[in-house]
């Protein structure tokens, strides 16, 4: 049977794990330990896939509590998550279809271990430093791999960000958070986020922030309706990116609720 998860090597110690174009996780292999960053949808045995790539001790880190980033935790003993997303993750883990899947496979969701800003995961020659980035969810975090100048961002920073969900922060708060994190432009050259297939320029952080500010300022004349999970209460705002940067899709967008537009 054809494997759902496609593995793509980024460099000699980073692997991108593409879960059927629905979510992206990563494996970072240090000298002593390896980190699994996001476990995606949990539809196939991620532990077995990772073990084909490394036999090092594993650390599992969830960038936030949405199901397409945590469900594969069932194949591991424990996972780190920011406590602000504990309740959010618990809600998704209570879904009857997920419970039935765990029952059929004789697996269970392991307890979440807390992490917070300033925590460092030492893999041996490689370190992942935690930065809090509430917005997409309250407990969203960024992970800086300083040795490679790469920032793992989950869904907190990506080229098509959802900010219409009930648990998202107000848009002005998100802009303030991103402004406070712009110093990371001096520490990282690239972003690897939760729905991509290669590195993207760190400039995506500033471009996304400016796109959100455009919505706040009411520069939304050309915005269009965005349907998601059968709902039509969201709007898509396409924002511009700087020339000369390396990005992976033509259109970058902020998805927001109609009520977040000052004109409404």
C-alpha positions as CSV (number, residue, x, y, z in Angstrom):
1,X,0.0,0.0,0.0
2,X,1.3,3.4,-0.9
3,X,2.4,5.5,2.1
4,X,0.4,8.6,2.9
5,X,3.3,10.5,4.4
6,X,6.0,11.7,2.0
7,X,9.4,12.4,3.5
8,X,11.6,15.2,2.0
9,X,15.1,15.8,3.2
10,X,15.9,19.5,3.8
11,X,19.5,19.0,4.8
12,X,21.6,16.3,6.4
13,X,19.7,16.5,9.7
14,X,16.3,17.9,8.9
15,X,13.4,16.0,7.2
16,X,10.1,17.4,6.2
17,X,7.1,15.1,6.7
18,X,4.3,15.8,4.3
19,X,1.0,14.3,5.5
20,X,-0.9,14.0,2.2
21,X,-0.7,17.8,1.6
22,X,-2.9,18.3,4.7
23,X,-0.2,19.1,7.3
24,X,3.5,19.2,7.6
25,X,5.7,17.9,10.5
26,X,9.5,17.8,10.8
27,X,12.3,15.6,12.2
28,X,15.4,17.3,13.4
29,X,18.3,14.9,14.2
30,X,21.0,16.0,16.6
31,X,24.1,14.1,17.8
32,X,22.3,12.7,20.9
33,X,18.5,13.2,20.4
34,X,16.0,13.9,17.6
35,X,13.0,16.1,17.7
36,X,9.7,15.4,16.0
37,X,8.0,18.8,15.5
38,X,4.2,18.3,15.0
39,X,2.8,14.8,14.5
40,X,0.0,15.7,12.0
41,X,-3.2,13.8,11.6
42,X,-2.3,10.4,13.1
43,X,-3.6,8.4,10.2
44,X,-0.5,6.2,9.9
45,X,2.3,5.1,12.2
46,X,4.6,8.2,12.4
47,X,6.8,6.5,14.9
48,X,7.7,3.8,12.4
49,X,8.4,6.4,9.7
50,X,10.7,8.3,12.0
51,X,12.5,5.1,13.1
52,X,13.4,4.6,9.4
53,X,15.4,7.8,9.6
54,X,16.9,7.7,13.1
55,X,17.4,5.5,16.1
56,X,18.1,8.5,18.5
57,X,16.1,9.2,21.6
58,X,13.0,11.2,20.5
59,X,11.5,14.4,21.8
60,X,8.0,15.3,20.4
61,X,7.0,19.0,20.3
62,X,3.6,20.3,19.2
63,X,3.6,23.9,18.0
64,X,0.0,24.3,19.0
65,X,-3.1,22.2,19.9
66,X,-5.0,21.8,16.6
67,X,-5.7,18.2,15.5
68,X,-3.7,18.2,12.3
69,X,-0.6,18.9,14.5
70,X,-1.1,16.6,17.5
71,X,-3.1,13.5,16.5
72,X,0.0,11.5,15.7
73,X,1.1,11.9,19.3
74,X,-0.6,8.5,19.9
75,X,2.4,6.8,18.4
76,X,4.7,8.3,21.1
77,X,5.1,8.2,24.8
78,X,4.8,12.0,25.5
79,X,4.7,15.3,23.8
80,X,5.4,18.9,24.7
81,X,2.7,21.6,24.3
82,X,2.2,25.1,25.6
83,X,-0.2,24.9,28.5
84,X,-2.4,27.6,27.0
85,X,-3.5,25.0,24.4
86,X,-4.0,22.1,26.8
87,X,-7.8,22.6,26.9
88,X,-8.0,23.2,23.1
89,X,-6.1,19.9,22.5
90,X,-8.3,18.1,25.0
91,X,-11.5,19.1,23.1
92,X,-10.2,17.6,19.8
93,X,-9.0,14.5,21.7
94,X,-12.5,14.0,22.9
95,X,-13.9,13.6,19.4
96,X,-15.7,10.3,19.1
97,X,-14.1,9.4,15.8
98,X,-10.6,9.9,17.3
99,X,-11.5,7.9,20.4
100,X,-12.7,5.1,18.2
101,X,-9.5,5.2,16.1
102,X,-7.4,4.9,19.3
103,X,-9.5,2.0,20.5
104,X,-9.2,0.1,17.2
105,X,-5.4,0.5,17.3
106,X,-5.1,-0.1,21.1
107,X,-3.4,3.3,21.4
108,X,-4.0,6.4,23.5
109,X,-3.1,10.1,23.5
110,X,-0.2,10.5,25.9
111,X,-0.2,13.3,28.5
112,X,1.1,16.7,27.4
113,X,4.2,18.0,29.0
114,X,4.3,21.8,29.5
115,X,6.8,24.1,27.7
116,X,7.1,27.9,27.7
117,X,9.1,30.8,26.3
118,X,12.9,30.4,26.9
119,X,12.8,26.6,27.1
120,X,15.6,25.0,25.1
121,X,15.6,21.5,23.7
122,X,19.2,20.3,23.4
123,X,19.6,17.6,20.7
124,X,23.4,17.6,20.8
125,X,25.0,20.1,18.5
126,X,21.6,21.4,17.7
127,X,19.2,23.4,19.9
128,X,15.6,24.4,19.6
129,X,14.6,27.5,21.6
130,X,10.9,28.2,22.3
131,X,9.3,31.6,21.6
132,X,5.6,32.2,22.4
133,X,3.5,33.5,19.5
134,X,-0.2,33.6,20.5
135,X,-2.6,34.4,17.7
136,X,-3.7,31.4,15.6
137,X,-4.1,29.7,19.0
138,X,-3.4,31.0,22.5
139,X,-0.6,28.5,23.0
140,X,1.1,28.7,19.6
141,X,5.0,28.7,19.7
142,X,7.9,29.2,17.4
143,X,11.0,27.0,17.6
144,X,14.3,28.5,16.6
145,X,17.0,26.1,15.3
146,X,19.7,28.7,15.8
147,X,22.5,26.6,14.3
148,X,20.7,26.5,10.9
149,X,19.0,29.9,11.3
150,X,15.6,28.2,10.7
151,X,12.4,29.1,12.5
152,X,9.7,26.3,12.9
153,X,6.4,28.1,13.2
154,X,3.5,25.6,13.0
155,X,0.5,27.7,11.9
156,X,1.5,30.9,13.8
157,X,3.4,32.2,10.8
158,X,2.5,30.9,7.4
159,X,1.5,32.1,4.0
160,X,-2.2,31.3,4.4
161,X,-3.1,32.0,8.0
162,X,-6.4,31.2,9.6
163,X,-7.5,33.9,12.1
164,X,-11.3,33.3,11.9
165,X,-11.4,30.6,14.5
166,X,-13.0,31.1,17.9
167,X,-9.8,30.6,19.8
168,X,-7.8,33.0,17.7
169,X,-6.6,36.3,19.3
170,X,-7.9,39.7,18.2
171,X,-6.1,41.0,15.2
172,X,-4.5,44.0,16.9
173,X,-3.0,41.7,19.6
174,X,-1.6,39.4,16.9
175,X,0.1,42.4,15.2
176,X,1.6,43.5,18.5
177,X,2.9,40.0,19.2
178,X,4.5,39.8,15.7
179,X,6.1,43.2,16.2
180,X,7.6,42.0,19.4
181,X,9.1,39.0,17.6
182,X,10.6,40.9,14.6
183,X,14.1,40.5,16.3
184,X,13.9,36.9,15.0
185,X,14.6,38.3,11.5
186,X,18.2,38.7,12.8
187,X,18.4,35.1,14.1
188,X,16.7,33.2,11.3
189,X,16.9,33.2,7.5
190,X,14.1,30.8,6.8
191,X,10.7,29.6,8.1
192,X,9.4,26.0,8.0
193,X,5.7,26.1,8.9
194,X,2.9,23.6,9.2
195,X,1.6,23.6,5.7
196,X,4.5,23.9,3.3
197,X,6.9,21.7,1.3
198,X,10.1,23.7,1.6
199,X,11.8,26.6,3.4
200,X,10.4,30.0,3.0
201,X,12.1,33.4,3.5
202,X,11.9,34.8,7.0
203,X,10.4,37.9,5.5
204,X,7.0,36.1,5.5
205,X,6.7,37.1,9.2
206,X,6.8,40.8,8.4
207,X,4.7,40.4,5.3
208,X,2.0,38.5,7.2
209,X,2.0,41.1,10.0
210,X,1.5,43.9,7.4
211,X,-1.3,41.9,5.8
212,X,-3.1,41.6,9.1
213,X,-2.6,45.4,9.7
214,X,-4.3,46.0,6.3
215,X,-7.4,44.2,7.5
216,X,-7.4,46.2,10.8
217,X,-7.0,49.4,8.7
218,X,-10.0,48.5,6.5
219,X,-8.0,48.1,3.3
220,X,-10.2,45.2,2.3
221,X,-12.1,46.4,-0.7
222,X,-11.0,43.5,-2.9
223,X,-11.4,40.8,-0.2
224,X,-13.6,37.8,-1.0
225,X,-15.8,35.2,0.8
226,X,-13.9,32.2,2.1
227,X,-15.7,29.0,2.8
228,X,-14.3,26.6,5.4
229,X,-15.8,23.4,6.8
230,X,-19.1,24.4,5.3
231,X,-19.1,27.8,6.9
232,X,-19.3,31.0,4.9
233,X,-18.6,33.6,7.7
234,X,-15.0,34.2,6.8
235,X,-13.2,36.5,4.3
236,X,-9.9,36.2,2.5
237,X,-7.5,39.1,2.3
238,X,-4.6,38.6,-0.1
239,X,-1.5,40.7,0.8
240,X,1.6,41.6,-1.1
241,X,5.1,40.3,-0.5
242,X,8.5,42.0,-1.0
243,X,10.1,41.5,-4.4
244,X,13.3,39.4,-4.3
245,X,12.1,37.1,-1.5
246,X,11.7,33.4,-1.9
247,X,8.1,32.3,-1.3
248,X,6.3,29.2,-2.3
249,X,2.9,30.3,-3.5
250,X,1.7,33.2,-5.6
251,X,-1.0,34.5,-3.2
252,X,-0.5,35.0,0.5
253,X,-3.7,35.5,2.5
254,X,-5.1,36.3,5.9
255,X,-8.4,34.6,6.7
256,X,-10.6,36.5,9.1
257,X,-14.2,36.9,10.2
258,X,-16.4,39.6,8.6
259,X,-16.8,41.2,12.1
260,X,-13.1,41.8,12.3
261,X,-13.3,44.2,9.3
262,X,-13.9,47.7,10.5
263,X,-16.3,48.3,7.7
264,X,-18.7,45.7,9.0
